[in-house]
Amino acid sequence: MCYQPSGQQRDLFEPLDFSNKQAMADYERQINQQIGIFIRTLRRQHGLTQKALGDMIGVTYQQIQKYEAGKSSMSVGKLALILRAMDYLLNSHISEEAK
């Protein structure tokens, strides 16, 4: 579920009217916001600043801010880099604990 500007929740998997350009733009914006929330949550769980994450994947902290706010969409490649960076951090932490 996702919050619409009117405050109503919208199911991201409900049917979408592909002939309605505004509905498609709203849907894309909602997806970007949900991905941004997910990235922010992961980053905070790993104790990273926006700058540290940006440095890891080759973007500025301002770009990370935009991703997290849902104001800028990211390529699938950038999303994959972010997720791999988080996996790397998790794997490094597990390796250290195993020693």
C-alpha positions in Angstrom: 0.0 0.0 0.0 1.1 3.5 -0.7 -0.1 6.9 0.4 -1.7 9.1 -2.2 -1.5 12.9 -2.0 -5.1 12.9 -0.8 -4.0 10.7 2.2 -5.8 7.6 0.8 -3.8 4.4 0.5 -3.5 2.9 -2.9 -2.5 -0.7 -3.5 0.5 -0.7 -5.8 -0.7 -3.9 -7.4 -4.3 -2.9 -8.2 -5.1 -2.6 -11.9 -3.6 0.4 -13.6 -5.2 2.3 -16.5 -2.3 2.5 -19.0 -4.3 5.0 -21.1 -4.2 7.5 -18.3 -0.8 9.2 -18.4 -1.4 11.0 -15.0 -2.3 7.7 -13.3 0.9 6.2 -14.7 3.0 9.1 -13.5 1.4 9.0 -10.1 2.1 5.2 -9.9 5.8 5.7 -10.9 6.1 8.5 -8.2 4.6 6.2 -5.6 7.0 3.4 -6.5 10.0 5.8 -6.3 8.8 6.9 -2.9 8.5 3.3 -1.6 11.9 2.3 -2.9 13.3 5.5 -1.3 11.9 4.5 2.0 13.3 1.0 1.7 16.8 2.4 0.8 16.7 4.9 3.7 15.7 2.1 6.1 18.5 -0.2 4.9 21.1 2.6 5.1 20.1 3.5 8.6 20.1 -0.2 9.7 23.7 -0.4 8.5 24.7 2.8 10.2 25.6 4.6 7.0 25.4 8.3 6.3 24.1 9.4 2.9 27.6 10.5 2.0 29.1 7.1 2.9 26.5 5.2 0.8 27.0 7.7 -2.1 30.7 7.3 -2.0 30.3 3.5 -2.1 28.2 3.6 -5.3 29.7 6.6 -7.0 27.0 9.3 -6.4 26.8 12.4 -4.2 25.0 12.5 -0.9 22.5 14.9 -2.6 21.6 12.2 -5.1 21.1 9.7 -2.2 18.8 12.3 -0.6 16.8 12.5 -3.9 16.5 8.7 -4.1 15.4 8.4 -0.5 12.8 11.2 -0.9 11.5 9.6 -4.1 12.3 12.8 -6.0 14.6 11.1 -8.4 14.3 7.7 -9.9 17.3 5.5 -10.1 18.4 3.0 -12.7 18.1 -0.7 -12.0 21.9 -0.7 -12.1 22.1 1.9 -9.3 19.5 0.0 -7.2 21.5 -3.2 -7.7 24.7 -1.3 -6.5 22.9 -0.1 -3.4 21.6 -3.5 -2.6 25.0 -5.1 -3.2 26.7 -2.5 -1.0 24.3 -3.4 1.8 24.9 -7.1 1.3 28.6 -6.4 1.3 28.3 -4.6 4.6 26.1 -7.4 6.1 28.5 -10.1 4.9 31.5 -8.2 6.3 29.8 -7.8 9.6 28.9 -11.6 9.7 32.5 -12.4 8.8 33.9 -10.3 11.6 31.5 -11.8 14.1 32.6 -15.3 13.0 36.3 -14.6 13.9 
